[in-house]
Amino acid sequence: MTINIEYEGEEKLNIPYEQIINEVIEEALDYESCPYEAEVNVILTDNESIRQINLEYRQIDNPTDVLSFPMVDYTTPSDFDHVEEQAEDYFNPETGELMLGDIVVSIDKVKEQAEKYGHSQERELAFLVAHSMLHLCGYDHMEDGQREEMERKQEEILERRGYRR
């Protein structure tokens, strides 16, 4: 598995963010029974940079906590059966790993939301990564049933790694 982490923000997170990101990504892929070695890119940035990305890709001119950019097109979440049929689109030719996509996290929002929700920055970062990993596995939360399923899965992933509120 390849997890590329880029720290682009000037504000520092004084938590073991690399360990948290790695643990949550690995747990999410195990939880979703991904049958392949995978590649995920994570960028930690600030509110201004994520605002610009949010504007460019979603036409929303506000900072957000996390953005997900899945590389795999799913008909059913976490159904990986079709990816080998489009290997040239989904697998890194150098490593053979499934390229799941990119996650962009606002460091500022990690700090703000941890304080707002009364839990640790570790838990907030873990939550945002788990949430984003489910998006990279094809889940969405546009409808109530989907939202409830994502929330349940996020909590189970976090619980399995000991990230509690």
Helices and strands as residue ranges (DSSP letters): E 2-7, H 17-31, E 38-45, H 47-58, E 66-70, G 83-86, H 87-90, E 98-106, H 107-117, H 121-136, H 144-160
